[in-house]
Amino acid sequence: MSTPTPPLDGATVEVIRNYVVSVAEQMRRTLVRSAFNPVIYDVLDFGISLYDSRLQLMAEAAGITHFLGANDHAVVKLVEYVGVENMGPGDVFIMNYPYWSGAHAYDAMLCAPVHRDDHDGPAAFLAVRAHWMDLGAKEPGYVLDSTDMHQEGLIFPGTRIVAAGETVRDIVELIRFNSRLPEATIGDFHAQLAALRTGEARLRQVWDKFGGDRVERAIDQVIEHGERMARRAVAALPDGTWTAVDYVDDDYVTDDLIRMEVRVTIDGEEMTVDFNGSDGAVAGPVNLPIGSTLGLAKAAFKGLTTSTEPTNAGHFRPLRVEADPGNFFHAVYPAATFTQWSAIVAFELIYKALSQVLDSLPASSGGDEPGFMALGRDPRTGRDYVVSNNEGIGGGAPRDHDGGTAQQHPSQTTVRNTPVEVLEHRAALFHERLELIPDSGGAGRRRGGLGVERQVRFTADGEVLSMKKKSKTRPWALHGGHEPEPSEMVLWPDTDRAKRVGMYRTAMAAGERFVNRTAGGGGYGDPLDRDPAAVVADVSDGYVSVDAARELYGVVVADDGTWHPTPARSARQAARDAAG
């Protein structure tokens, strides 16, 4: 009878864990330094993940949350499709088939098997997903009105694009000739390839330093520890079932609101997130592939359980996600999936359900990533451009402090906006104003963070795409807080053509303008309970107007900073005093 191999000591496991996490970080740095388009190197629109031979997540680098969770699903589907026996040393495969990859067609994932002499078959898999600016969809930029997958770009189900270390020219040329921006697209492909080669080299160094078998044993212990920590965190939450509902604006084919429902059940050490109460799949491109749904649920779960720990597969073992095929949250072929802003709107839905029992959760943020895209031909260079910007929103207020101002949506993790200097350098745009919006944060005992207003003028003919899917319903507040105004874009402001839009695409002539306004966060608690000193400070900072201070908070602020209560606030205080 064989003697079981004893576990590695904790110090060795921790050292190896940090080395493996460092591999992901070095891949990230290579990608950012090599990428051609600012969506990758400035906005950080990518996801990088490392898997062991059993396709268990070992480590990841900071990136878009949806990508990281979707990579888990996509790598499994890719290996099933290709077969490990067909994955040789030096091979790289490309996947963007949305129902397997968990994202739209322009989010191309490259996956490389990593072989080791003492291991039968691939000993690890590296994945790098990033947003490409064009891959032959029916329109440049983003497709807002597709009704099936075949309008959304060139599709790869798991195609060998590098064979035994040599780029497959036919596949690369197919991409080049199907892209309106071939230089940037092929450049970003090579940046992702460089990140994979960096990861492979660094992972081999870790194997050489500690031994491949020892690294595998350490990672197994890390994953087992991750599962224990996650189960312990779930067990500390109350048992029960809670439901929440929210809405996506429409699918751009009809104007109908799309109902999203989540049912969250906690039972001992396990949590189930069930989206089956939601609407069925719709005609337009806002349907979510199951990989995207898994990604948003995993991200929300991680924030509730093991938010301070580097992620591994064990952290998600207590989580079950349910969405039947054909549901809005489980799109199947040939459903359109290009405009997946619905995943962003849905991200906080899990928190909304659990806020009924966990008072530590904040109110809703601005509820969306209400950015924009611009495209056209720049007369300064004579070249076509496509640029995008992820706009900041207000953070929802928690019980202990105000919400953050002008932040990226919580689903976007480390993603950033595009600097004004980059937008104006790469596109025919001029920024006239960029500022916070007073009174945009939901009023409350704790105030929601403020949204942003951006006024932009086209300096040459082009197109603008307003990217937002929560412009018809307000972000939600908690415990008597107020809901803020939703995001919007106003096209041709200050003219008789002025038009308020949510998700929208239109041509813009040279000299024409748009104003992008984003929602603040929801308030937490009754505004009449807010500390008057905080209200005075908000007025001084320009966050809250004098009128709002009086009407919403019951605080009349004088020019010299002194204040006195309105009758409503005085009555509130008197009632509180009478109650003891």
Summary of the structure (lengths in Angstrom):
residues: 580
radius of gyration: 24.9
end to end distance: 72.8
largest distance: 86.4
contacts: 2221
relative contact order: 0.11
helix: 33%
strand: 23%
